[in-house]
Amino acid sequence: MSRCRKCIPVPEEVRRAADLLERRWLLTIVYAAHSGAVRFNEFRQVLGSIPPRTLAARLSELEGAGVLERTVVASRPPRVEYHLTEEGRRLKAIVDALHAWAIERPPAGRPAASLDRAQRLSPSPHPTARASTRND
């Protein structure tokens, strides 16, 4: 018997979406796609430490789920590009909400009160942008 009398079960549609999106690296791959990554090595560069085999598997999963479309470009040498489908573009709101939520959170090990307002509200740099090497 359930202890929560007001709780409703998680809808099957939400479970299916969560099953896909909760896989490791998937949301970051979708974020990278929204940020402009289209080629395999662009995703690797933006994501950092993702193993190539894992990236290939996740791209394939997102293609199978209808989030990404894989296109082979006839060139020399041939190349493969991944573009967001309409379904993938609909995830933009989730990606943006996750980004906004993450900006408001303190770095691991630091309480929120230790961040000043400017740090919490300043946008993070674009994931493909290089960090500045200047000492300000």
WOGIFEN-V375304 format. One line per field, one symbol per residue. phi: phi as a letter, one per 30 degrees, with the letter a starting at -180 (. if undefined). burial: + if it has 24 or more other C-alpha atoms within 12 Angstrom, else -. A space follows every 50 residues. Layout:
phi = ???
burial = ???
This chain:
phi = .ddcdcdcdddeddddddeddddeidddddeddddjdbcedddddddidd dedddedddddddddidcccbccdbcddbcbcbddedddddedddddddd ddddddeeicdeddcdedddcddddedcddddcdcd
burial = -------------------++---+++++++++++-++++-+++-++--- ----++-++-+++---++++----------++++---+--++--+---+- --------------------------+---------
